């Protein structure tokens, strides 16, 4: 096992990784920007290195600074966390070239799945069902129009290097197509430095279902069930639950087995998530995230397995130590993402946390790096906490979640607790009847949200 791991991230996920390391007896190195000098993971780590100013391009995305920090602290390995450099194949390769261990998939798998076009091509090759779409990049309006005429409107134009809900435009008619294509290419170039786009048939009312996997890199892959991530605003996930209310046991078993069979063919290593749209009983592959997910705690709650611990052990060359038959899928778990945003306007709300009280009790988990007196910086993602609850079934889980949302206190700034409290009383959500468009339609129609 490693003696020292550098955590190349910030916030709650950096603290999450620190905790897993300490439980394995591993020393930690925190890297941080000047804006995060007082962050909780920096306070708790065995060593800390400032790697630049607040702008993430000069700090958390600064590869030379991170590698230098690993060198001067004599770290054995680097965990990239979520976002930032976690799916950067170049970074993963450079880590290995500097005689360090990258705690994650191989650089080749990151590269393969990081481009949405090559990922779709690989998905077809290894036996995953895909959304009907263009065979490769679409460069001209004529190519786009030809596909749309064949597939039928509406269509979805997507950036090949996109992610996190960015780089997507819908064309509902032929008249909307030229502008949508041009805007998507420009946004892709601005956000990702690559204006390559492709087209898919737009499914009308799908669920967003993802399968959590672990692979040892030697051909053994197991799954930890599925998560339903359909509650989204502007393509950003707001709440996730496991298992999905939309799947029966046979459907669940079939898609999970399909995914593990596919990833065994490429000898996938570490944690990963295969994401699908589920529509009218059919699954359609959309992408694979070759990293830990924000919503990984719900899978941990229903299985009892620590995904970060597993990542560390796999990266250190150990076997999984368990088989698919050893992984239980018990009860129900829901995660609420709590953002530093106004609950009605969603305007960002950085500032100082004046009061913080985390709820507790059986089956309750709070993943957060905030504390009373902590200043939420304006430079990074607005998520400040994840509230995760587990119950023996979905009804108990919902009751427990209502109670914890009433109990949690975050003072001094606006946050989205109120939004989640309202969702807990919506009949459609209570019944599990929602799709990827439901939340935005509800926000538009709800008088409390105008």
N, C-alpha and C positions, 0 to 999 in steps of 0.2 A: 504494500500500500504506500501511497505517497507520504512524504514527510511535510510538504508545504505546497499549498495550492494558491495561486493568484486568482482572484475573482475580478474578471474584467467587466464589471457592470455596477449598477447602483440600486438604491431603493430596496423595496421589499424582496426582490429576487436575489439581490446580493446577500441580504440577511438570511434568506432561506438557504442559500448555498453554504454560507458560513456555519449555520447550525448543523447541517448534514456533515460537514467536514469535522467539526468539533466532536460529534458523536462517534466518529471513526478515529479520533485521536490525531487528526491532521491539523497542523498549524495553517493559518490563513493570512493572506496579504490582501489588503483592500487598496484599490486604486481609486482616486477621486479627483474631481475638478475642484477648483477653488470654491465653487458654490456649494459643494457637498462636504466641506471640511468637518462639519458637525453632524454628519449623517450617522445613524445608529450602527451601520455595518463598519464604518470607519472607527467608531469608538470601541467596538467589540473585537475587531480583528487583532491578531498578534502583531502585525506590522501594517503600516499605511504609507502610501506614496502618492503625492500630488502629481498628476500627469497633465495639468493644463488649466486654462480658463474655462468659464461656464459653457461656452459654445461646444457642443458635443463633437463637432468636427476637429476641434483642437484638443480634445481630451478623450472621451470614451470611444471615439473613432480613430484616435491617433495611434496607429499600429506601432511605429517606432518607439513612442513613449511607453506603451504597454510592454513591449518586449524588453525595453531597457529596465523597466521596473522589475520584471521577472528576473532579469540577469543580476541586478544589484542586490536583490533579496534572496537569491539562490533558490527560487521556486522550482518545483519539479514539474508542475503542470499548470495549465490555465483553463478555467471554466468560464465560457463566454456569457452564460446566463441566457437572457431573452432579449431580442432586439439588438441594436448596435451591431456588433461584429459576429453575432451568433450564427448567422448563415452566410458568412463571407468566406468562400472557399480559398481565396488568396491568403487571408489571415490564418486559417487552419493549416494551410501548407507551410506558411512562414513559421508558425509555432513549431511544427515538426522539424523544419530545417534548422531551427535554433536548439535542437536537442531537448525540446520540451514536449510534454504530452498535451494534446488538445483533447479536452474532455467533451467528446461529442462524436458525431459521425466522421467518416473519412472525408477528406477534401473532395474526392471524386463524387461521392454521394451528395454532398452539399452543392457542388457545381451542377450535377445532373438534375437535381430537383429544384434548384434555385431559379432556373429559367423555365417559365411556365410552358413554353412550347416543347422543349426537350423533355420536361417532366411528363407531359401528356403523351408524347411519343413512347417514352419508357413505360408509362403505365399500361399502354396498349400491349407493349411487348411482354410484360410480365403478368398480364391477365386481369387488369383492373378495368371495370366498365367506365367509359368516359362520356362527357357531354358532347353531342354532335357539334363539330366545329371545323374551322379551316385546318388544312393539313400542315400548315406552317405559317410564317409571318405574312401579314397582309400589308402591302406597301402602297397600293393605289386604290382610288375610289372605284375603279372598274372591277378589281378583284373583290373588294368588299361587296359591291352591288351584286356580283355574280353569286357569291355565297349566300347573301341574304335572300335573293330571288329563289334559290334552291331550297334553303332551310325554312324560309318564311319569317316574317317579323312577329315580335320584336327580337332583336339580337343584342348581344353584349360585346362591346369592344374592350379588350383587356391588354394592359401592358405586360410584355413578356417577363420583365424584371420586377413586376409589381408585387405588392404584398400589403397586409394590414388594411385592406379595403381601399387602397389608393390605386389610381391608374385604371379606372373603369368608367365607361360611358355607355348608356343605353340609346339605341336608335329604334323607335317604335314604328317609323315609316321610312320609305325611300327618301322622302324630303328631308328627314332629320339626319340621314346617314352622312353626307359630306361634312357637316359641321361637327358631328359627334366624332368622326374619325380624326379630323384635324385637331380638335381639342384634346382628345385622348393621347395622340402622338406628342403634342406639345407638353402636356402634363407629365407624360412618361419621361420625356427628355429632361424636364426640369427636376423631377423628383428622383429619378434613378440614373440619369446620364445615358439613357438608352431609349430611343423612340420606337423600338420594335413593338408591334402590337399584333394580336390575332383576334379571331372572332369566334364566338360560341352562340348557339341557340339559347335564348333566354327562357328559362323555365319560369312559369308564372307564379306558383305558390309552393315552392319547395321548402323542406326543412334542411338545416345545416347540421349534418351528422359527421363526427370525426371519431376515428379509431386510434386509441393510444397503444403504441407498441414499444417493446424493448428487444433489441437484438444484441447477440454477443460477438458479432463480426465473423463467426465461423459457420454460419448457416442456420443457427437456432434463433427463432423469433417467437415471442409470445405477445399476446395482447392483454390489456387491462380493461376490456370492454369499450363501450362507446360513450360519447358525450353529445348532448344536444345543445348546440350553440346558436339556435335560431333567433333568439331575441337580440336584435342588432339595430343600431342607429348609425346611419351613414356608413354601413358596412363594418362598423366597429362593434364587437361583442359587448353586451351589457350584463348578461346573466347566462350561466351555463348550468346544466344539470346532467346527472348520470344516475341510472340509465335514461334513455330517451322515452318519453311517454308515447311516442309514435310507433315504436317497434315492438313486435311480439318476439317471443323467445327464439322461434325458428329463424326469423329474419335477422335477428341479432347474431345468432350463431353462424349463419351463412356468410354474412358480410365480414365478420371478424376472422373467420377461417380463410376467406378469400384474400384478405389483406395479409395475414401471416404467411400464407403460401406464396404470395407475390414477393414479399420482402425477403423470404428465405432464398429466393432465386438470385438475389443480388448480395446475399450475405450482409444485410444491413447491420450496422453497429450503433449502439447507444439508444437513447430515447428518440422517438419520432411520432408524428401524428399524420395520418392519412385522412384528408378531408373530402367529404362528398356532399353533393346535393341529393336529397331523397325526395322523389316526386312520384306519386301514384304507384308506390310499391317498388320503384326502381332506384338504384344507386348510380350516381354519376361522379366520377373522380374529378376534383377541381384543382387540388394541389397537395403537396406533401411538405410539412414543416419539419426540417431536419434539426430539431432543437427541442428544448423544453417549451411547454406552452404556459401562458398565464393561467389557464384553467386546469392545470395538472392536479391541483389538490382534490378536485371532486373524484378523480380516478383513484387517488390515494385513499380517500375516505371510504369508498365502496370495496376496496381490495385489501387495505392494510399494508400495502407495499410502498416504500419510500423510493420515488423515482430518482431523486438526486443521489441518494445513497447508491442506487443501482448504477447510475451513470459513472460515479466515481470508481466503483468496483470493476466495471467493465473496462474503463479506460486504464485501470491498473493491471489489466490482463487476467483478471479473475473470471471464472464462469458465472453464469447467472445464479446458479445454486438452487434453482427451482424450475419446475416445468409448468406447462399450461394447467395441468390438473391440480397444481398446488395453489392456483390463484382463485380465490372466491370472489364472486360478485354479489355482495350482500347489502341490502337496504337501498337507500336513496340519498343522494347528496346534491346540494345546490350551492353555487357560488355567486355572490353579488359583487360586482366590481364597483367600488366607491371612488368616485373621481372628485377632484377639487374643482367643481364646476357648479354653477347655479342650477338647481334642480328643474327649473322651468325654461330659462333661456339658454342654458348650457354654456354661458360665458365663463371663461377660465377664472379661477379664484385663488391665485397664489397668495401667500401671506403666512402669518404666524399662528400656529395651533395654540390656543389658549387653554383648552381643556380636551382631555382625551380619556375615555373610559371604554375598555374593550369588554364586550359581553363574555360570559362564560357558561359553564354547565356541560352536561353530557352531550357529546357529539358536536361541540362548537369549536371552531378554529378561526383565528384572525391572523392573516398574513399581512403585516404592515411594518414599516420602518419609521412611522411617525411617533412623536411623544409630545407631551406638554412643553411648549417653548420652542418646538421645532419650526423652522421657517420653510414652508413649501416654496421651492424656487420656481420661477416662471419659465425656465429654459427647457423643461423636459415633459414627458408624458404626464397627463393630469391624474393618473390613477394613484391613489394614496393608500388604499387598503383593499383587501379582499376578505369578505365575510363568508365563511364556508360552514354549512351545517349538514349533519347526517342524521337520518332517522331510519327506523326499521322498514318504513314504506314512505311513499311520497306524501301522504296525508300528514303523517307525523313530522316529516321534514318541513312541510309548509308551516305547520303550527309552531315548530321550533324557530323557524326563520322569522316569522312574525314577531315572536317574543324577543329575539336577539336584535332585530332592527329597532324595536322600541327601546332597547336597553343601551345600545351603542351611543356614545357621545363624542362628537368631534366639533369643538367650538373654535371660534375666531375666524373661520372662513366658511364660504358656502361649499356644500358637498351634496352628492346625489342620494343620500339616504332616503329622503322623502320620495323620490322616484320609485325606489324599490318597495317602500311601504305601500304605495298606491298599487303597484303591480300585484302585490300579494292578495289584494282584494278584488282583482279583475276576474270575472267568471271564466273568460276564455283561458286565462293563464292557469287558474285553479284546475280547470278541466284538461289542461295540456293541449288545447286546441290553438296552436299558433304556428306561424311560418316566418320566413326571414323578412317579410314585409309587414308583419302584424304590428310591431312596436311603432314604426314610423306612422302607420295609419292611425294607431291609437293616440299617439302624441298629437297628431293633426286634429283629431276629432274630440279629444278630451277637453272640456272647458277649463280644467285646472292647469292645462298646459299652454293656454293661449295668452 
